[in-house]
Amino acid sequence: MSEKVVLAVPSVGEGGLDAERSGHFGRCDCFTLVEIEDGSVSAVRVIDNPPHVEGGCLRPVELLASHGVNALMVAGIGARPLAGFNDAGIAVYFDVERPIVGDAVEAFLAGEVELIDPSYVCGGH
């Protein structure tokens, strides 16, 4: 039996597989959630990202965890939220090569995306 993966991708605009990825997860418009079962996409949904408020770096951690997310793909993330995702058991993957959500998901499915190296975190968080 394969494990179900719920992959969150920070997205611009209304989100979805055709949307542009957001360069920094904390300031994205929304998250495209891609449910993956048996190595293929089984469902796609979009949730809004609440405003980034004081001490709000961990709000997306709670939001995504509450939606069953167990994997996240980012092009940039701060150290505090990265630690929060690690504590929540959400694997964080890093990719800056694919600007469209669907392309990034295909790379994830193909095993072409690696877990983030802690040295890649953004400063100031």
C-alpha positions as a printed Julia matrix, in Angstrom:
125×3 Matrix{Float64}:
  0.0    0.0     0.0
  1.48   3.34   -1.01
  1.47   6.41    1.16
 -0.66   9.33    0.05
  1.31  12.52   -0.41
 -0.3   15.93   -0.13
  2.19  18.33   -1.71
  1.76  22.07   -1.15
  3.21  24.5    -3.7
  3.19  28.25   -2.91
  1.37  29.87   -5.82
  0.61  33.24   -7.41
 -2.9   34.46   -8.27
 -5.64  31.86   -8.07
 -3.29  28.88   -7.91
 -3.68  25.55   -9.65
 -1.37  23.46  -11.84
 -1.09  26.19  -14.5
 -0.25  28.92  -11.98
  3.11  30.56  -11.5
  4.96  29.46   -8.37
  5.61  32.03   -5.67
  9.28  32.74   -4.97
  8.74  32.94   -1.21
  6.22  30.79    0.54
  5.33  33.28    3.29
  4.17  35.92    0.84
  2.38  33.7    -1.68
 -1.24  34.41   -2.62
 -2.29  30.83   -2.03
 -1.11  27.24   -1.84
 -1.88  24.71   -4.55
 -2.39  21.36   -2.79
 -1.7   18.34   -4.97
 -2.82  14.94   -3.72
 -0.62  12.14   -5.03
 -1.54   8.47   -4.8
  0.29   5.56   -6.44
  2.7    7.98   -8.11
  0.11  10.13   -9.88
 -2.01  13.18   -9.15
 -5.41  12.22   -7.75
 -6.75  15.67   -6.8
 -5.83  19.36   -6.85
 -7.24  22.07   -4.59
 -6.24  25.6    -3.62
 -6.26  27.27   -0.21
 -5.65  30.95    0.48
 -2.58  32.03    2.42
 -3.56  34.26    5.35
 -1.83  37.66    5.6
  1.74  37.6     6.91
  1.4   39.22   10.34
  3.74  39.75   13.29
  4.97  36.37   14.47
  3.14  34.9    11.51
  6.01  32.83   10.11
  4.51  29.71   11.66
  0.89  30.35   10.63
  1.34  28.61    7.26
  2.78  25.58    9.1
 -0.43  25.24   11.1
 -2.6   25.98    8.06
 -0.95  23.37    5.84
 -0.8   20.75    8.6
 -4.54  21.23    9.18
 -5.13  20.37    5.49
 -3.17  17.12    5.69
 -0.08  18.4     3.89
  2.98  16.19    4.36
  5.28  17.71    1.7
  6.04  21.28    0.63
  8.02  22.56   -2.35
  9.6   25.99   -2.03
 11.92  28.29   -3.93
 12.7   30.15   -0.71
 11.89  29.86    3.0
 13.13  31.29    6.28
 14.8   29.3     9.04
 11.93  29.64   11.53
  9.2   28.3     9.27
 11.54  25.57    7.98
 12.08  24.44   11.57
  8.31  24.59   12.1
  7.64  22.35    9.1
 10.32  19.92   10.26
  8.73  19.83   13.73
  5.31  19.18   12.14
  6.68  16.26   10.11
  6.22  18.06    6.78
  9.06  17.36    4.34
 10.35  20.52    2.6
 11.68  20.21   -0.94
 13.64  22.89   -2.8
 13.33  23.84   -6.47
 14.07  27.12   -8.26
 14.2   25.75  -11.8
 10.51  25.28  -12.56
  8.34  28.43  -12.41
  4.99  26.71  -13.13
  3.25  24.64  -10.44
  2.43  21.71  -12.76
  6.04  21.46  -13.98
  7.29  21.44  -10.4
  4.8   18.68   -9.53
  5.99  16.6   -12.51
  9.6   16.99  -11.29
  8.5   15.9    -7.81
  6.76  12.83   -9.24
  9.9   11.99  -11.24
 12.07  12.18   -8.12
 14.03  15.13   -9.51
 13.52  17.38   -6.47
 15.55  17.03   -3.29
 14.88  17.91    0.32
 16.01  21.43    1.13
 19.51  21.95    2.47
 19.29  24.11    5.63
 21.97  26.39    4.16
 19.47  27.53    1.51
 17.2   29.39    3.96
 16.43  33.07    3.46
 17.69  35.58    5.98
 15.62  37.8     8.26
 13.17  35.2     9.57
